[in-house]
Amino acid sequence: MAIPKQTQPVQRDKASLNISLPISEDIGLGDSIQKLTSKMGFKSCSSCSRRAARLNNLIQFKTNRNG
């Protein structure tokens, strides 16, 4: 079986990804993960907070304001 040739990686904008969901408040991926791990009993550290901030800048879950 032949292995396909590697192609150039897809170049993406540095813009963040916004996802519309039926939620009550806008929340970033980092905050979502932080809430989940907190509920599981993990304590947050400075590295966790920096990681959460970076993830929040990449992906935000937005409220569905259309109904």
C-alpha positions in Angstrom: 0.0 0.0 0.0 1.4 3.4 -1.0 1.6 6.1 1.5 0.2 9.4 0.1 2.7 12.3 -0.3 2.6 15.0 2.4 1.0 18.2 1.2 1.6 21.7 2.5 -0.2 22.3 5.8 -3.4 24.3 5.6 -2.8 27.9 6.5 -5.4 29.2 9.0 -6.2 32.7 10.1 -5.1 33.6 13.6 -8.7 34.6 14.2 -10.6 32.8 16.9 -13.3 30.2 16.2 -16.8 31.2 17.4 -19.3 28.5 17.9 -23.0 29.3 18.5 -24.6 27.0 21.1 -27.8 27.1 23.1 -26.1 28.2 26.3 -27.0 30.9 28.8 -23.6 32.8 28.7 -20.6 33.2 26.4 -17.7 31.0 27.6 -14.3 30.1 26.2 -12.9 26.6 25.9 -10.3 27.2 28.6 -13.0 28.3 31.1 -15.1 25.2 30.2 -12.2 22.9 30.8 -11.3 24.8 34.0 -14.9 24.4 35.3 -14.9 20.7 34.5 -11.6 19.9 36.1 -12.6 22.0 39.2 -15.8 19.9 39.5 -13.6 16.8 39.3 -11.5 18.0 42.3 -8.4 19.3 40.5 -7.0 22.5 41.8 -6.0 25.3 39.3 -2.5 26.5 39.1 -0.8 29.4 37.3 0.0 27.2 34.3 -3.7 26.1 34.1 -4.8 29.8 34.1 -2.4 30.7 31.3 -3.5 27.7 29.3 -7.2 28.6 29.9 -6.6 32.1 28.7 -4.9 30.9 25.5 -7.7 28.4 24.8 -10.3 31.1 25.4 -8.6 33.3 22.8 -8.8 30.4 20.3 -12.3 29.1 20.8 -15.4 30.8 22.3 -18.8 29.3 22.6 -21.3 32.0 22.0 -25.0 32.1 23.1 -27.5 31.5 20.3 -29.1 35.0 20.2 -31.4 34.1 17.3 -33.8 32.2 19.3 
